């Protein structure tokens, strides 16, 4: 039974701005620790972030497991339209998988 981690964005970013997310590779622990989907552009639809997670452990503590990197990007053509304000967004992570036992 393999599991996946998905990520999605709630809230609204300013026009021309996007939030990207990358899950790094795991170098600690043992077992089937899953594979990163690479860089994804977060949207309101859930996307695979890590797939193929099986029986494993990644150890606990600083710099263990899949390290997450966020990148805020802006389309240069939209720079003139950027307005100051408060923009609240949330990234939702969900562990999915086959729960049949």
C-alpha positions as CSV (number, residue, x, y, z in Angstrom):
1,X,0.0,0.0,0.0
2,X,1.6,3.2,-1.1
3,X,0.7,6.7,-0.1
4,X,1.1,10.2,-1.6
5,X,1.2,13.7,-0.2
6,X,-0.7,16.3,-2.1
7,X,-0.6,20.1,-1.8
8,X,-3.1,22.8,-2.7
9,X,-3.5,26.6,-2.2
10,X,-6.5,28.3,-0.6
11,X,-6.9,32.1,-0.8
12,X,-6.0,34.5,-3.5
13,X,-2.6,35.8,-4.6
14,X,-2.3,39.2,-6.5
15,X,-2.6,39.0,-10.3
16,X,0.6,37.8,-11.9
17,X,2.0,36.3,-8.7
18,X,2.4,32.5,-8.2
19,X,3.7,30.3,-5.4
20,X,5.9,27.3,-6.2
21,X,6.7,24.4,-4.0
22,X,9.4,21.8,-4.2
23,X,9.9,18.7,-1.9
24,X,13.5,17.8,-1.7
25,X,14.9,14.2,-1.8
26,X,15.4,12.2,1.4
27,X,18.9,11.1,2.3
28,X,18.1,9.8,5.9
29,X,16.1,6.9,7.2
30,X,15.3,3.7,5.4
31,X,12.5,2.0,3.4
32,X,10.3,3.3,0.6
33,X,10.4,7.1,1.5
34,X,8.7,8.3,-1.7
35,X,9.8,10.4,-4.6
36,X,9.4,14.2,-5.0
37,X,7.2,15.4,-7.9
38,X,9.7,18.2,-8.4
39,X,8.6,21.8,-8.5
40,X,4.9,22.4,-8.7
41,X,3.0,25.7,-9.0
42,X,0.4,25.7,-6.3
43,X,-3.3,26.1,-7.4
44,X,-6.7,25.5,-5.8
45,X,-6.5,21.9,-7.1
46,X,-4.6,19.3,-5.1
47,X,-1.4,18.2,-6.9
48,X,1.0,15.3,-6.1
49,X,4.0,16.6,-4.1
50,X,5.5,13.2,-3.0
51,X,4.4,9.9,-4.4
52,X,5.2,6.2,-3.7
53,X,5.5,6.4,0.1
54,X,5.5,2.9,1.6
55,X,6.7,1.4,4.8
56,X,9.6,3.7,5.9
57,X,11.1,6.2,8.3
58,X,13.0,9.4,7.6
59,X,14.3,10.0,11.2
60,X,13.2,13.0,13.2
61,X,14.8,16.4,13.7
62,X,16.3,19.3,11.8
63,X,16.9,18.6,8.0
64,X,15.3,15.2,8.1
65,X,12.6,14.0,5.7
66,X,11.5,15.8,2.5
67,X,12.7,19.5,2.9
68,X,10.2,22.0,1.5
69,X,11.2,25.0,-0.5
70,X,8.8,27.8,-1.4
71,X,9.4,30.3,-4.2
72,X,7.2,33.3,-4.9
73,X,7.3,34.3,-8.5
74,X,6.0,37.3,-10.4
75,X,5.2,37.7,-14.1
76,X,7.2,40.8,-15.1
77,X,4.4,41.9,-17.4
78,X,2.2,42.3,-14.3
79,X,4.5,44.4,-12.2
80,X,2.8,47.7,-13.0
81,X,-0.6,46.1,-11.8
82,X,0.8,45.0,-8.4
83,X,-1.1,46.7,-5.6
84,X,-0.2,46.8,-1.9
85,X,-2.6,45.0,0.3
86,X,-3.1,42.0,2.5
87,X,-3.2,38.6,0.8
88,X,-3.8,35.6,3.0
89,X,-3.1,32.1,1.5
90,X,-2.8,28.7,3.1
91,X,-1.1,25.6,1.7
92,X,-3.0,22.5,2.6
93,X,-1.1,19.2,2.7
94,X,-3.0,15.9,2.5
95,X,-1.7,12.3,2.9
96,X,-3.6,10.0,0.6
97,X,-3.5,6.3,0.0
98,X,-5.0,3.0,0.0
99,X,-6.4,2.2,3.4
100,X,-7.6,-1.3,2.5
101,X,-6.4,-3.9,5.1
